[in-house]
């Protein structure tokens, strides 16, 4: 069970790092309230970029699979 949790945590970290690099997520810190000690942090997700990257990855995988299939049939 502990091993599964480690893998899930690793997956979350990898998706977070890739998402941050690709611009899927942005963090912002609005102006703090002067009367409060609380810190507000907002997370925004750009769904358009995520969907576009997923579609591009699907196309690329299909192209590579077709090329591999063609090379396999040629032999």
mmCIF file of the N, C-alpha and C atoms, coordinates in Angstrom:
data_MODEL
# 
_entry.id   MODEL 
# 
loop_
_atom_site.group_PDB 
_atom_site.id 
_atom_site.type_symbol 
_atom_site.label_atom_id 
_atom_site.label_alt_id 
_atom_site.label_comp_id 
_atom_site.label_asym_id 
_atom_site.label_entity_id 
_atom_site.label_seq_id 
_atom_site.pdbx_PDB_ins_code 
_atom_site.Cartn_x 
_atom_site.Cartn_y 
_atom_site.Cartn_z 
_atom_site.occupancy 
_atom_site.B_iso_or_equiv 
_atom_site.pdbx_formal_charge 
_atom_site.auth_seq_id 
_atom_site.auth_comp_id 
_atom_site.auth_asym_id 
_atom_site.auth_atom_id 
_atom_site.pdbx_PDB_model_num 
ATOM 1   N N  . UNK A 1 1  ? 0.821  -1.192 0.000   1.00 0.00 ? 1  UNK A N  1 
ATOM 2   C CA . UNK A 1 1  ? 0.000  0.000  0.000   1.00 0.00 ? 1  UNK A CA 1 
ATOM 3   C C  . UNK A 1 1  ? 0.866  1.257  0.000   1.00 0.00 ? 1  UNK A C  1 
ATOM 4   N N  . UNK A 1 2  ? 1.915  1.240  0.811   1.00 0.00 ? 2  UNK A N  1 
ATOM 5   C CA . UNK A 1 2  ? 2.797  2.406  0.900   1.00 0.00 ? 2  UNK A CA 1 
ATOM 6   C C  . UNK A 1 2  ? 3.495  2.655  -0.434  1.00 0.00 ? 2  UNK A C  1 
ATOM 7   N N  . UNK A 1 3  ? 3.847  1.583  -1.110  1.00 0.00 ? 3  UNK A N  1 
ATOM 8   C CA . UNK A 1 3  ? 4.499  1.711  -2.410  1.00 0.00 ? 3  UNK A CA 1 
ATOM 9   C C  . UNK A 1 3  ? 3.558  2.361  -3.417  1.00 0.00 ? 3  UNK A C  1 
ATOM 10  N N  . UNK A 1 4  ? 2.286  1.991  -3.380  1.00 0.00 ? 4  UNK A N  1 
ATOM 11  C CA . UNK A 1 4  ? 1.295  2.584  -4.273  1.00 0.00 ? 4  UNK A CA 1 
ATOM 12  C C  . UNK A 1 4  ? 1.172  4.082  -4.020  1.00 0.00 ? 4  UNK A C  1 
ATOM 13  N N  . UNK A 1 5  ? 1.168  4.476  -2.767  1.00 0.00 ? 5  UNK A N  1 
ATOM 14  C CA . UNK A 1 5  ? 1.086  5.901  -2.438  1.00 0.00 ? 5  UNK A CA 1 
ATOM 15  C C  . UNK A 1 5  ? 2.298  6.666  -2.946  1.00 0.00 ? 5  UNK A C  1 
ATOM 16  N N  . UNK A 1 6  ? 3.465  6.047  -2.854  1.00 0.00 ? 6  UNK A N  1 
ATOM 17  C CA . UNK A 1 6  ? 4.664  6.706  -3.381  1.00 0.00 ? 6  UNK A CA 1 
ATOM 18  C C  . UNK A 1 6  ? 4.560  6.915  -4.880  1.00 0.00 ? 6  UNK A C  1 
ATOM 19  N N  . UNK A 1 7  ? 4.066  5.898  -5.601  1.00 0.00 ? 7  UNK A N  1 
ATOM 20  C CA . UNK A 1 7  ? 3.926  6.025  -7.053  1.00 0.00 ? 7  UNK A CA 1 
ATOM 21  C C  . UNK A 1 7  ? 2.910  7.101  -7.412  1.00 0.00 ? 7  UNK A C  1 
ATOM 22  N N  . UNK A 1 8  ? 1.810  7.157  -6.675  1.00 0.00 ? 8  UNK A N  1 
ATOM 23  C CA . UNK A 1 8  ? 0.806  8.185  -6.923  1.00 0.00 ? 8  UNK A CA 1 
ATOM 24  C C  . UNK A 1 8  ? 1.361  9.583  -6.654  1.00 0.00 ? 8  UNK A C  1 
ATOM 25  N N  . UNK A 1 9  ? 2.122  9.719  -5.583  1.00 0.00 ? 9  UNK A N  1 
ATOM 26  C CA . UNK A 1 9  ? 2.744  11.002 -5.276  1.00 0.00 ? 9  UNK A CA 1 
ATOM 27  C C  . UNK A 1 9  ? 3.733  11.404 -6.371  1.00 0.00 ? 9  UNK A C  1 
ATOM 28  N N  . UNK A 1 10 ? 4.517  10.447 -6.830  1.00 0.00 ? 10 UNK A N  1 
ATOM 29  C CA . UNK A 1 10 ? 5.462  10.710 -7.915  1.00 0.00 ? 10 UNK A CA 1 
ATOM 30  C C  . UNK A 1 10 ? 4.724  11.144 -9.178  1.00 0.00 ? 10 UNK A C  1 
ATOM 31  N N  . UNK A 1 11 ? 3.613  10.479 -9.481  1.00 0.00 ? 11 UNK A N  1 
ATOM 32  C CA . UNK A 1 11 ? 2.817  10.841 -10.653 1.00 0.00 ? 11 UNK A CA 1 
ATOM 33  C C  . UNK A 1 11 ? 2.265  12.259 -10.525 1.00 0.00 ? 11 UNK A C  1 
ATOM 34  N N  . UNK A 1 12 ? 1.777  12.623 -9.359  1.00 0.00 ? 12 UNK A N  1 
ATOM 35  C CA . UNK A 1 12 ? 1.255  13.974 -9.128  1.00 0.00 ? 12 UNK A CA 1 
ATOM 36  C C  . UNK A 1 12 ? 2.364  15.016 -9.297  1.00 0.00 ? 12 UNK A C  1 
ATOM 37  N N  . UNK A 1 13 ? 3.541  14.727 -8.778  1.00 0.00 ? 13 UNK A N  1 
ATOM 38  C CA . UNK A 1 13 ? 4.668  15.663 -8.904  1.00 0.00 ? 13 UNK A CA 1 
ATOM 39  C C  . UNK A 1 13 ? 5.067  15.818 -10.369 1.00 0.00 ? 13 UNK A C  1 
ATOM 40  N N  . UNK A 1 14 ? 5.111  14.712 -11.111 1.00 0.00 ? 14 UNK A N  1 
ATOM 41  C CA . UNK A 1 14 ? 5.494  14.780 -12.524 1.00 0.00 ? 14 UNK A CA 1 
ATOM 42  C C  . UNK A 1 14 ? 4.460  15.570 -13.319 1.00 0.00 ? 14 UNK A C  1 
ATOM 43  N N  . UNK A 1 15 ? 3.180  15.281 -13.114 1.00 0.00 ? 15 UNK A N  1 
ATOM 44  C CA . UNK A 1 15 ? 2.128  16.018 -13.828 1.00 0.00 ? 15 UNK A CA 1 
ATOM 45  C C  . UNK A 1 15 ? 2.182  17.496 -13.450 1.00 0.00 ? 15 UNK A C  1 
ATOM 46  N N  . UNK A 1 16 ? 2.418  17.788 -12.180 1.00 0.00 ? 16 UNK A N  1 
ATOM 47  C CA . UNK A 1 16 ? 2.529  19.181 -11.758 1.00 0.00 ? 16 UNK A CA 1 
ATOM 48  C C  . UNK A 1 16 ? 3.707  19.894 -12.402 1.00 0.00 ? 16 UNK A C  1 
ATOM 49  N N  . UNK A 1 17 ? 4.848  19.217 -12.472 1.00 0.00 ? 17 UNK A N  1 
ATOM 50  C CA . UNK A 1 17 ? 6.037  19.827 -13.082 1.00 0.00 ? 17 UNK A CA 1 
ATOM 51  C C  . UNK A 1 17 ? 5.838  20.046 -14.577 1.00 0.00 ? 17 UNK A C  1 
ATOM 52  N N  . UNK A 1 18 ? 5.293  19.061 -15.261 1.00 0.00 ? 18 UNK A N  1 
ATOM 53  C CA . UNK A 1 18 ? 5.041  19.207 -16.704 1.00 0.00 ? 18 UNK A CA 1 
ATOM 54  C C  . UNK A 1 18 ? 3.998  20.293 -16.936 1.00 0.00 ? 18 UNK A C  1 
ATOM 55  N N  . UNK A 1 19 ? 2.956  20.294 -16.127 1.00 0.00 ? 19 UNK A N  1 
ATOM 56  C CA . UNK A 1 19 ? 1.918  21.313 -16.265 1.00 0.00 ? 19 UNK A CA 1 
ATOM 57  C C  . UNK A 1 19 ? 2.436  22.713 -16.027 1.00 0.00 ? 19 UNK A C  1 
ATOM 58  N N  . UNK A 1 20 ? 3.307  22.853 -15.048 1.00 0.00 ? 20 UNK A N  1 
ATOM 59  C CA . UNK A 1 20 ? 3.905  24.173 -14.771 1.00 0.00 ? 20 UNK A CA 1 
ATOM 60  C C  . UNK A 1 20 ? 4.777  24.609 -15.949 1.00 0.00 ? 20 UNK A C  1 
ATOM 61  N N  . UNK A 1 21 ? 5.581  23.686 -16.470 1.00 0.00 ? 21 UNK A N  1 
ATOM 62  C CA . UNK A 1 21 ? 6.473  23.987 -17.594 1.00 0.00 ? 21 UNK A CA 1 
ATOM 63  C C  . UNK A 1 21 ? 5.676  24.348 -18.843 1.00 0.00 ? 21 UNK A C  1 
ATOM 64  N N  . UNK A 1 22 ? 4.597  23.598 -19.110 1.00 0.00 ? 22 UNK A N  1 
ATOM 65  C CA . UNK A 1 22 ? 3.795  23.813 -20.313 1.00 0.00 ? 22 UNK A CA 1 
ATOM 66  C C  . UNK A 1 22 ? 2.815  24.978 -20.170 1.00 0.00 ? 22 UNK A C  1 
ATOM 67  N N  . UNK A 1 23 ? 2.707  25.560 -18.987 1.00 0.00 ? 23 UNK A N  1 
ATOM 68  C CA . UNK A 1 23 ? 1.831  26.709 -18.787 1.00 0.00 ? 23 UNK A CA 1 
ATOM 69  C C  . UNK A 1 23 ? 0.384  26.327 -18.520 1.00 0.00 ? 23 UNK A C  1 
ATOM 70  N N  . UNK A 1 24 ? 0.145  25.097 -18.077 1.00 0.00 ? 24 UNK A N  1 
ATOM 71  C CA . UNK A 1 24 ? -1.215 24.673 -17.772 1.00 0.00 ? 24 UNK A CA 1 
ATOM 72  C C  . UNK A 1 24 ? -1.713 25.312 -16.488 1.00 0.00 ? 24 UNK A C  1 
ATOM 73  N N  . UNK A 1 25 ? -0.804 25.539 -15.536 1.00 0.00 ? 25 UNK A N  1 
ATOM 74  C CA . UNK A 1 25 ? -1.169 26.068 -14.229 1.00 0.00 ? 25 UNK A CA 1 
ATOM 75  C C  . UNK A 1 25 ? -0.460 27.395 -13.998 1.00 0.00 ? 25 UNK A C  1 
ATOM 76  N N  . UNK A 1 26 ? -1.146 28.291 -13.341 1.00 0.00 ? 26 UNK A N  1 
ATOM 77  C CA . UNK A 1 26 ? -0.502 29.528 -12.897 1.00 0.00 ? 26 UNK A CA 1 
ATOM 78  C C  . UNK A 1 26 ? -0.918 29.781 -11.447 1.00 0.00 ? 26 UNK A C  1 
ATOM 79  N N  . UNK A 1 27 ? -0.006 30.310 -10.704 1.00 0.00 ? 27 UNK A N  1 
ATOM 80  C CA . UNK A 1 27 ? -0.269 30.687 -9.316  1.00 0.00 ? 27 UNK A CA 1 
ATOM 81  C C  . UNK A 1 27 ? -0.270 32.199 -9.216  1.00 0.00 ? 27 UNK A C  1 
ATOM 82  N N  . UNK A 1 28 ? -1.176 32.723 -8.411  1.00 0.00 ? 28 UNK A N  1 
ATOM 83  C CA . UNK A 1 28 ? -1.182 34.164 -8.186  1.00 0.00 ? 28 UNK A CA 1 
ATOM 84  C C  . UNK A 1 28 ? -1.439 34.420 -6.712  1.00 0.00 ? 28 UNK A C  1 
ATOM 85  N N  . UNK A 1 29 ? -0.939 35.544 -6.271  1.00 0.00 ? 29 UNK A N  1 
ATOM 86  C CA . UNK A 1 29 ? -1.077 35.941 -4.881  1.00 0.00 ? 29 UNK A CA 1 
ATOM 87  C C  . UNK A 1 29 ? -1.760 37.303 -4.858  1.00 0.00 ? 29 UNK A C  1 
ATOM 88  N N  . UNK A 1 30 ? -3.092 37.317 -4.645  1.00 0.00 ? 30 UNK A N  1 
ATOM 89  C CA . UNK A 1 30 ? -3.784 38.604 -4.593  1.00 0.00 ? 30 UNK A CA 1 
ATOM 90  C C  . UNK A 1 30 ? -3.310 39.441 -3.401  1.00 0.00 ? 30 UNK A C  1 
ATOM 91  N N  . UNK A 1 31 ? -3.651 40.703 -3.419  1.00 0.00 ? 31 UNK A N  1 
ATOM 92  C CA . UNK A 1 31 ? -3.255 41.600 -2.340  1.00 0.00 ? 31 UNK A CA 1 
ATOM 93  C C  . UNK A 1 31 ? -3.764 41.061 -1.005  1.00 0.00 ? 31 UNK A C  1 
ATOM 94  N N  . UNK A 1 32 ? -2.882 40.969 -0.017  1.00 0.00 ? 32 UNK A N  1 
ATOM 95  C CA . UNK A 1 32 ? -3.321 40.464 1.287   1.00 0.00 ? 32 UNK A CA 1 
ATOM 96  C C  . UNK A 1 32 ? -4.204 41.475 2.005   1.00 0.00 ? 32 UNK A C  1 
ATOM 97  N N  . UNK A 1 33 ? -5.071 40.943 2.840   1.00 0.00 ? 33 UNK A N  1 
ATOM 98  C CA . UNK A 1 33 ? -5.927 41.779 3.667   1.00 0.00 ? 33 UNK A CA 1 
ATOM 99  C C  . UNK A 1 33 ? -5.079 42.320 4.818   1.00 0.00 ? 33 UNK A C  1 
ATOM 100 N N  . UNK A 1 34 ? -5.063 43.607 5.007   1.00 0.00 ? 34 UNK A N  1 
ATOM 101 C CA . UNK A 1 34 ? -4.227 44.232 6.038   1.00 0.00 ? 34 UNK A CA 1 
ATOM 102 C C  . UNK A 1 34 ? -4.660 43.827 7.447   1.00 0.00 ? 34 UNK A C  1 
ATOM 103 N N  . UNK A 1 35 ? -5.895 43.435 7.607   1.00 0.00 ? 35 UNK A N  1 
ATOM 104 C CA . UNK A 1 35 ? -6.413 43.085 8.930   1.00 0.00 ? 35 UNK A CA 1 
ATOM 105 C C  . UNK A 1 35 ? -6.217 41.606 9.265   1.00 0.00 ? 35 UNK A C  1 
ATOM 106 N N  . UNK A 1 36 ? -5.710 40.839 8.326   1.00 0.00 ? 36 UNK A N  1 
ATOM 107 C CA . UNK A 1 36 ? -5.610 39.400 8.525   1.00 0.00 ? 36 UNK A CA 1 
ATOM 108 C C  . UNK A 1 36 ? -4.175 38.924 8.288   1.00 0.00 ? 36 UNK A C  1 
ATOM 109 N N  . UNK A 1 37 ? -3.822 37.835 8.949   1.00 0.00 ? 37 UNK A N  1 
ATOM 110 C CA . UNK A 1 37 ? -2.510 37.228 8.738   1.00 0.00 ? 37 UNK A CA 1 
ATOM 111 C C  . UNK A 1 37 ? -2.561 36.113 7.695   1.00 0.00 ? 37 UNK A C  1 
ATOM 112 N N  . UNK A 1 38 ? -3.683 35.963 7.058   1.00 0.00 ? 38 UNK A N  1 
ATOM 113 C CA . UNK A 1 38 ? -3.850 34.896 6.080   1.00 0.00 ? 38 UNK A CA 1 
ATOM 114 C C  . UNK A 1 38 ? -3.198 35.263 4.756   1.00 0.00 ? 38 UNK A C  1 
ATOM 115 N N  . UNK A 1 39 ? -2.681 34.230 4.088   1.00 0.00 ? 39 UNK A N  1 
ATOM 116 C CA . UNK A 1 39 ? -2.099 34.395 2.758   1.00 0.00 ? 39 UNK A CA 1 
ATOM 117 C C  . UNK A 1 39 ? -2.996 33.656 1.779   1.00 0.00 ? 39 UNK A C  1 
ATOM 118 N N  . UNK A 1 40 ? -3.458 34.352 0.763   1.00 0.00 ? 40 UNK A N  1 
ATOM 119 C CA . UNK A 1 40 ? -4.301 33.744 -0.264  1.00 0.00 ? 40 UNK A CA 1 
ATOM 120 C C  . UNK A 1 40 ? -3.465 33.444 -1.494  1.00 0.00 ? 40 UNK A C  1 
ATOM 121 N N  . UNK A 1 41 ? -3.588 32.224 -1.986  1.00 0.00 ? 41 UNK A N  1 
ATOM 122 C CA . UNK A 1 41 ? -2.902 31.818 -3.208  1.00 0.00 ? 41 UNK A CA 1 
ATOM 123 C C  . UNK A 1 41 ? -3.951 31.215 -4.129  1.00 0.00 ? 41 UNK A C  1 
ATOM 124 N N  . UNK A 1 42 ? -3.997 31.714 -5.354  1.00 0.00 ? 42 UNK A N  1 
ATOM 125 C CA . UNK A 1 42 ? -4.960 31.226 -6.335  1.00 0.00 ? 42 UNK A CA 1 
ATOM 126 C C  . UNK A 1 42 ? -4.246 30.380 -7.373  1.00 0.00 ? 42 UNK A C  1 
ATOM 127 N N  . UNK A 1 43 ? -4.884 29.286 -7.746  1.00 0.00 ? 43 UNK A N  1 
ATOM 128 C CA . UNK A 1 43 ? -4.361 28.415 -8.798  1.00 0.00 ? 43 UNK A CA 1 
ATOM 129 C C  . UNK A 1 43 ? -5.333 28.489 -9.963  1.00 0.00 ? 43 UNK A C  1 
ATOM 130 N N  . UNK A 1 44 ? -4.809 28.786 -11.149 1.00 0.00 ? 44 UNK A N  1 
ATOM 131 C CA . UNK A 1 44 ? -5.626 28.831 -12.362 1.00 0.00 ? 44 UNK A CA 1 
ATOM 132 C C  . UNK A 1 44 ? -5.170 27.734 -13.300 1.00 0.00 ? 44 UNK A C  1 
ATOM 133 N N  . UNK A 1 45 ? -6.124 27.105 -13.949 1.00 0.00 ? 45 UNK A N  1 
ATOM 134 C CA . UNK A 1 45 ? -5.824 26.043 -14.909 1.00 0.00 ? 45 UNK A CA 1 
ATOM 135 C C  . UNK A 1 45 ? -6.310 26.507 -16.278 1.00 0.00 ? 45 UNK A C  1 
ATOM 136 N N  . UNK A 1 46 ? -5.414 26.468 -17.269 1.00 0.00 ? 46 UNK A N  1 
ATOM 137 C CA . UNK A 1 46 ? -5.766 26.831 -18.635 1.00 0.00 ? 46 UNK A CA 1 
ATOM 138 C C  . UNK A 1 46 ? -6.187 25.555 -19.360 1.00 0.00 ? 46 UNK A C  1 
ATOM 139 N N  . UNK A 1 47 ? -7.492 25.283 -19.344 1.00 0.00 ? 47 UNK A N  1 
ATOM 140 C CA . UNK A 1 47 ? -8.012 24.048 -19.928 1.00 0.00 ? 47 UNK A CA 1 
ATOM 141 C C  . UNK A 1 47 ? -7.754 23.966 -21.424 1.00 0.00 ? 47 UNK A C  1 
ATOM 142 N N  . UNK A 1 48 ? -7.752 25.093 -22.096 1.00 0.00 ? 48 UNK A N  1 
ATOM 143 C CA . UNK A 1 48 ? -7.489 25.106 -23.540 1.00 0.00 ? 48 UNK A CA 1 
ATOM 144 C C  . UNK A 1 48 ? -6.109 24.570 -23.862 1.00 0.00 ? 48 UNK A C  1 
ATOM 145 N N  . UNK A 1 49 ? -5.098 25.003 -23.092 1.00 0.00 ? 49 UNK A N  1 
ATOM 146 C CA . UNK A 1 49 ? -3.737 24.516 -23.322 1.00 0.00 ? 49 UNK A CA 1 
ATOM 147 C C  . UNK A 1 49 ? -3.623 23.029 -23.019 1.00 0.00 ? 49 UNK A C  1 
ATOM 148 N N  . UNK A 1 50 ? -4.286 22.594 -21.958 1.00 0.00 ? 50 UNK A N  1 
ATOM 149 C CA . UNK A 1 50 ? -4.236 21.178 -21.587 1.00 0.00 ? 50 UNK A CA 1 
ATOM 150 C C  . UNK A 1 50 ? -4.845 20.330 -22.703 1.00 0.00 ? 50 UNK A C  1 
ATOM 151 N N  . UNK A 1 51 ? -6.030 20.718 -23.169 1.00 0.00 ? 51 UNK A N  1 
ATOM 152 C CA . UNK A 1 51 ? -6.706 19.960 -24.229 1.00 0.00 ? 51 UNK A CA 1 
ATOM 153 C C  . UNK A 1 51 ? -5.898 19.973 -25.517 1.00 0.00 ? 51 UNK A C  1 
ATOM 154 N N  . UNK A 1 52 ? -5.325 21.121 -25.869 1.00 0.00 ? 52 UNK A N  1 
ATOM 155 C CA . UNK A 1 52 ? -4.528 21.212 -27.092 1.00 0.00 ? 52 UNK A CA 1 
ATOM 156 C C  . UNK A 1 52 ? -3.294 20.312 -27.001 1.00 0.00 ? 52 UNK A C  1 
ATOM 157 N N  . UNK A 1 53 ? -2.626 20.294 -25.853 1.00 0.00 ? 53 UNK A N  1 
ATOM 158 C CA . UNK A 1 53 ? -1.453 19.442 -25.689 1.00 0.00 ? 53 UNK A CA 1 
ATOM 159 C C  . UNK A 1 53 ? -1.815 17.964 -25.720 1.00 0.00 ? 53 UNK A C  1 
ATOM 160 N N  . UNK A 1 54 ? -2.970 17.609 -25.156 1.00 0.00 ? 54 UNK A N  1 
ATOM 161 C CA . UNK A 1 54 ? -3.409 16.213 -25.187 1.00 0.00 ? 54 UNK A CA 1 
ATOM 162 C C  . UNK A 1 54 ? -3.708 15.790 -26.621 1.00 0.00 ? 54 UNK A C  1 
ATOM 163 N N  . UNK A 1 55 ? -4.381 16.623 -27.372 1.00 0.00 ? 55 UNK A N  1 
ATOM 164 C CA . UNK A 1 55 ? -4.680 16.298 -28.770 1.00 0.00 ? 55 UNK A CA 1 
ATOM 165 C C  . UNK A 1 55 ? -3.404 16.183 -29.601 1.00 0.00 ? 55 UNK A C  1 
ATOM 166 N N  . UNK A 1 56 ? -2.460 17.090 -29.358 1.00 0.00 ? 56 UNK A N  1 
ATOM 167 C CA . UNK A 1 56 ? -1.192 17.029 -30.084 1.00 0.00 ? 56 UNK A CA 1 
ATOM 168 C C  . UNK A 1 56 ? -0.442 15.745 -29.742 1.00 0.00 ? 56 UNK A C  1 
ATOM 169 N N  . UNK A 1 57 ? -0.470 15.347 -28.485 1.00 0.00 ? 57 UNK A N  1 
ATOM 170 C CA . UNK A 1 57 ? 0.190  14.099 -28.072 1.00 0.00 ? 57 UNK A CA 1 
ATOM 171 C C  . UNK A 1 57 ? -0.484 12.895 -28.712 1.00 0.00 ? 57 UNK A C  1 
ATOM 172 N N  . UNK A 1 58 ? -1.818 12.894 -28.777 1.00 0.00 ? 58 UNK A N  1 
ATOM 173 C CA . UNK A 1 58 ? -2.537 11.788 -29.416 1.00 0.00 ? 58 UNK A CA 1 
ATOM 174 C C  . UNK A 1 58 ? -2.160 11.666 -30.897 1.00 0.00 ? 58 UNK A C  1 
ATOM 175 N N  . UNK A 1 59 ? -2.120 12.804 -31.594 1.00 0.00 ? 59 UNK A N  1 
ATOM 176 C CA . UNK A 1 59 ? -1.744 12.777 -33.014 1.00 0.00 ? 59 UNK A CA 1 
ATOM 177 C C  . UNK A 1 59 ? -0.327 12.245 -33.192 1.00 0.00 ? 59 UNK A C  1 
ATOM 178 N N  . UNK A 1 60 ? 0.579  12.709 -32.362 1.00 0.00 ? 60 UNK A N  1 
ATOM 179 C CA . UNK A 1 60 ? 1.975  12.286 -32.460 1.00 0.00 ? 60 UNK A CA 1 
ATOM 180 C C  . UNK A 1 60 ? 2.106  10.784 -32.185 1.00 0.00 ? 60 UNK A C  1 
ATOM 181 N N  . UNK A 1 61 ? 1.401  10.281 -31.187 1.00 0.00 ? 61 UNK A N  1 
ATOM 182 C CA . UNK A 1 61 ? 1.455  8.856  -30.868 1.00 0.00 ? 61 UNK A CA 1 
ATOM 183 C C  . UNK A 1 61 ? 0.887  8.040  -32.020 1.00 0.00 ? 61 UNK A C  1 
ATOM 184 N N  . UNK A 1 62 ? -0.233 8.500  -32.606 1.00 0.00 ? 62 UNK A N  1 
ATOM 185 C CA . UNK A 1 62 ? -0.817 7.778  -33.741 1.00 0.00 ? 62 UNK A CA 1 
ATOM 186 C C  . UNK A 1 62 ? 0.120  7.773  -34.946 1.00 0.00 ? 62 UNK A C  1 
ATOM 187 N N  . UNK A 1 63 ? 0.783  8.894  -35.217 1.00 0.00 ? 63 UNK A N  1 
ATOM 188 C CA . UNK A 1 63 ? 1.741  8.961  -36.323 1.00 0.00 ? 63 UNK A CA 1 
ATOM 189 C C  . UNK A 1 63 ? 2.910  7.996  -36.102 1.00 0.00 ? 63 UNK A C  1 
ATOM 190 N N  . UNK A 1 64 ? 3.445  7.998  -34.894 1.00 0.00 ? 64 UNK A N  1 
ATOM 191 C CA . UNK A 1 64 ? 4.567  7.108  -34.585 1.00 0.00 ? 64 UNK A CA 1 
ATOM 192 C C  . UNK A 1 64 ? 4.143  5.643  -34.660 1.00 0.00 ? 64 UNK A C  1 
ATOM 193 N N  . UNK A 1 65 ? 2.934  5.338  -34.194 1.00 0.00 ? 65 UNK A N  1 
ATOM 194 C CA . UNK A 1 65 ? 2.441  3.960  -34.252 1.00 0.00 ? 65 UNK A CA 1 
ATOM 195 C C  . UNK A 1 65 ? 2.267  3.518  -35.696 1.00 0.00 ? 65 UNK A C  1 
ATOM 196 N N  . UNK A 1 66 ? 1.767  4.394  -36.548 1.00 0.00 ? 66 UNK A N  1 
ATOM 197 C CA . UNK A 1 66 ? 1.605  4.058  -37.962 1.00 0.00 ? 66 UNK A CA 1 
ATOM 198 C C  . UNK A 1 66 ? 2.958  3.830  -38.622 1.00 0.00 ? 66 UNK A C  1 
ATOM 199 N N  . UNK A 1 67 ? 3.927  4.683  -38.330 1.00 0.00 ? 67 UNK A N  1 
ATOM 200 C CA . UNK A 1 67 ? 5.269  4.506  -38.895 1.00 0.00 ? 67 UNK A CA 1 
ATOM 201 C C  . UNK A 1 67 ? 5.879  3.191  -38.434 1.00 0.00 ? 67 UNK A C  1 
ATOM 202 N N  . UNK A 1 68 ? 5.719  2.853  -37.178 1.00 0.00 ? 68 UNK A N  1 
ATOM 203 C CA . UNK A 1 68 ? 6.231  1.597  -36.654 1.00 0.00 ? 68 UNK A CA 1 
ATOM 204 C C  . UNK A 1 68 ? 5.538  0.411  -37.311 1.00 0.00 ? 68 UNK A C  1 
ATOM 205 N N  . UNK A 1 69 ? 4.238  0.515  -37.492 1.00 0.00 ? 69 UNK A N  1 
ATOM 206 C CA . UNK A 1 69 ? 3.490  -0.548 -38.148 1.00 0.00 ? 69 UNK A CA 1 
ATOM 207 C C  . UNK A 1 69 ? 3.947  -0.704 -39.593 1.00 0.00 ? 69 UNK A C  1 
ATOM 208 N N  . UNK A 1 70 ? 4.171  0.399  -40.303 1.00 0.00 ? 70 UNK A N  1 
ATOM 209 C CA . UNK A 1 70 ? 4.634  0.327  -41.689 1.00 0.00 ? 70 UNK A CA 1 
ATOM 210 C C  . UNK A 1 70 ? 6.013  -0.310 -41.778 1.00 0.00 ? 70 UNK A C  1 
ATOM 211 N N  . UNK A 1 71 ? 6.896  0.061  -40.840 1.00 0.00 ? 71 UNK A N  1 
ATOM 212 C CA . UNK A 1 71 ? 8.248  -0.537 -40.844 1.00 0.00 ? 71 UNK A CA 1 
ATOM 213 C C  . UNK A 1 71 ? 8.186  -2.030 -40.536 1.00 0.00 ? 71 UNK A C  1 
ATOM 214 N N  . UNK A 1 72 ? 7.269  -2.423 -39.668 1.00 0.00 ? 72 UNK A N  1 
ATOM 215 C CA . UNK A 1 72 ? 7.139  -3.835 -39.308 1.00 0.00 ? 72 UNK A CA 1 
ATOM 216 C C  . UNK A 1 72 ? 6.599  -4.632 -40.499 1.00 0.00 ? 72 UNK A C  1 
ATOM 217 N N  . UNK A 1 73 ? 5.648  -4.075 -41.232 1.00 0.00 ? 73 UNK A N  1 
ATOM 218 C CA . UNK A 1 73 ? 5.091  -4.773 -42.396 1.00 0.00 ? 73 UNK A CA 1 
ATOM 219 C C  . UNK A 1 73 ? 6.117  -4.871 -43.524 1.00 0.00 ? 73 UNK A C  1 
ATOM 220 N N  . UNK A 1 74 ? 6.991  -3.869 -43.645 1.00 0.00 ? 74 UNK A N  1 
ATOM 221 C CA . UNK A 1 74 ? 7.990  -3.855 -44.705 1.00 0.00 ? 74 UNK A CA 1 
ATOM 222 C C  . UNK A 1 74 ? 9.024  -4.953 -44.526 1.00 0.00 ? 74 UNK A C  1 
ATOM 223 N N  . UNK A 1 75 ? 9.255  -5.414 -43.311 1.00 0.00 ? 75 UNK A N  1 
ATOM 224 C CA . UNK A 1 75 ? 10.277 -6.422 -43.068 1.00 0.00 ? 75 UNK A CA 1 
ATOM 225 C C  . UNK A 1 75 ? 9.788  -7.780 -43.331 1.00 0.00 ? 75 UNK A C  1 
# 
